[in-house]
Amino acid sequence: MGRAIAMELARAGFDLTLTYRSRARECEQTAQMALDAAREAGHEISTSTHALDLSDANAAETFAQHRAEVCGESGAIDVVVHNASDYRANTFGATSAHDLEVAHRVEVVSPFLMTQALREPLSRSTLSGGGSVIFFSDTYALGRARAGFTPYMVAKAAVETLARQLAVELAPKVRVHCIAPGVILWPDDFPSAAKEAILARTPLARTGTVEDAARLVRFLALEASFATGETIRLDGGRALR
């Protein structure tokens, strides 16, 4: 999904700062693909890649502070996309405080600290609606419990509240959005029977695609100039059933 978002924003002419936790080679490939896609669309952009472990909140905040310093007193940041995730199963009865804390650092604490540090360059964006911050929650975390994923689900539910809070804190110069996807990519070991059951309860009867998510990011950044603080479900109607 991160690659698809990068490609979509590159085609729109955005310079890109990409971060990764462990997949350096894939991130470098994404940067090159984005450069090529931008040229095909008639844009010359710059890209950079950086290792960043969001479970280390201090490192995340320091990284964002450095990016703000690079912008200087007049430079701007147009869009920040928080799409990293700590998706993993946790057996109830064997879930530790560490499991809960790591999920919150990745999904909530580090994104908050980074956004706070980037407030000034975001406020200087010259986009028609101002700068934007886009979070990713999860449609299943917003009203549907799911056994075996408590740290992830609780953290993703907090992301929606964080987006609302920051929409007020950063107004009027910066908009904040939250996307809550349903199934976009199946986990590698997801059972076939479970897939069929989910699709049977999804009105659009299919999974989403990473391109669906990327196009929504682009729309929110460039077109939704009078929207902020809302959570948009990207789930094919799954939440309706």
N, C-alpha and C positions, 0 to 999 in steps of 0.2 A: 504494500500500500504506500509506503514511504517513497518508493521509486516512482510509482504512478503519479503521486502528488508532485514530486520534483519535476517530472517530465511536463506535466500540465502547466506548472508555473513557469518553467523555462520557455515553453511555447508562447506564453503570454509576455515574455521579455523580462522576467525577474532574474536578477543575480541570486545565486543560491549559496547558503551556508548549510552544509549537511553534517549531521553528527551520526555516529554509530557507536555501539557498545563493543562489539567484537568482530564484526564482519567488514574489516577494512577493505578487502579486495572488492566485495560487492558494492561498497559505498563509492570507491574510486570508479568502478564501472558505471554506476549511476551518474556520477558527475560528468563523465565523458559522453554518455548517452544524452544527458541534458544539454550539453554544449552542441551536440549534433542536431538535436531536435530544435533548439533555438535558432540555429543557422538556417535550417530548412524553413522556419517560420519568418525569417528575415531579421532576426535579432542577434546581436553579439553580446553575450553575457559573460560574467565571471562566476566561477564556482570554487568552493574550498571544502575540504573534508576534515573532520576533527573527531578524535576518539573522546567519548564522553559516557561515563557510567552514571545514570540518573539515580542509582541507589546511593550515591555519594552526594548528598545535598550540598555540601560545602563546595565540591568541585563544580557542580552545576551552577551555583550562584557565581563563583569566580569566573567561570567561562562566560556567563552572560555579562558580567561587569566588564570583562575584557572586550567583548563585542561592542558594548556601549562606548568604551573608550576609543576603540578603533573608529567609530562613527564621528567622534569629536563633538564639538559644540553645534555644528550645523548639519551633520549627516543624519540620515533618516533610515529607519527600518519600516518597511511597509506591511509585512505579514510575518507572524510567528505561528508555526503549526506544531502543536504538541501531539504527536501521534505514536510516540513510543509506548510500550505496554509491558507489563510483567504478568503475562498470561500463563498460569500454571495451576495444576490441580493440587489441592491440599486436603488430606484426609482428616475429617472431623475427629477430634480426639487426639490427634497427633500434630495439630497446628500450633505453632509457637508464636510468642510475641514477636520474634524476629520475622516470621513470615508476614504478619500483619504490618509490621513497621516497614519492611522492604517494599511491599506493594504500595503503601502510602507515600513513601519517598519517591518512587518512580512515577506514580500517577498524579500525586497532589503536591507534595512538598517541593520537589525540585522544579516542576512547572511553575508553581506560584513564585518561588524565589527568582527564577529566570525572568518571568514576566515583569515582576517588580523592578528588577535591575534594568530592564529594557524599556521602561516606561517613557523616558525622555526621547530617545530616538523614534519610538513608535508614535509619539505625539507630534513629531515633525514630518510625518508622512504627508505627501502631496496627493495621495489618492483621493478621489472625489468624496468618499465617505470617511476619510482618515485611515489610520492604520488599523489592522485587525489582528486579533489573536484567536486561533481556532483550536479547540480541544476535541479529543475523541473520547467519548464515554462508551457505553454498550447498551443496546436496547434491552438486553436481559437483566441488566443491573437496575433498571428503572421500573420496578414494580413486579418483577418475576424472580423468585428465589431459585437458585440452582445449587443442588448439593455438590459438595466437593470442591468448590471454588470460592470459599468465603473471603479470604484476603483480597482476591481480585475483584469480586463483585462489590464488596464494601468500598474499596478504593474507587472503582469506576462510578459508583453512585455518588461519591463525594465530588467527582469531577463536575457533574452537573451543577451542584451548588457552588463550586469554585467559579465556574463560568459566570453564574449570575452575580456573584459578589464582585468579581473583577469588572463586569460590565458597568457596575455603579462606580467602582473605585477609579476606573480609567476614563469614564465619560467626562467631557463630551468629545474628546479628540480621538479616542480609540474605541473600536467596537470589539465585542467579544462574542464568539459563537461556540456552540457545542454540537457536535455530530454524534449521534448514537447509532452505530451500525448494527444490523443483525448479522446474519451469516454472509460474509464476504469471501473468505477463504476457509475451507474446511481444515481442521487440524489433520495431520498426516494419519493418525490412528483412529479417526472418527468412524464408528461403525456404520455400515450401509443402512441398517434398519433405522438407526437414529436419524440419518440424513433424510430418509423417506418420510419419517414421522414429522420432522420439522417442515419439510416442503409441503406436506399435506395440510399443514396449519398456516401456511403463508399464502395470502390472497393472490400474490403475483406468481406463485408456484415456481419460483426459481431462487437461486442465490444472487446476491449482488456481485458486482465486479469491482476491482480496484479502480477502474476507470470511472465508475459511478461515484465513488468517494472523491476521487481527484477533481472531477468536474464540479462537485458540490463545493469543495474547497475554493476553487477558482471563482465560482458564483458568489460565495459569501465575501470573498476578498474584494472583488471588483464590481459587483452589481448590487449587493444587499446593503446599500448605503444608509437605509433608515431602519435597520434591524440590529438589535443587540440583546444579549442576555438570554436568547432562546436556545432550546435544544431541539434539533431536527432529527427525527428518527429516519434512518436509511435502512429499512428492514423489509421492504416489499409488503408492508401491512401486517407483519407478524404480530405486532403488539395488539392488533385489533382482535385477535383470536387467542 
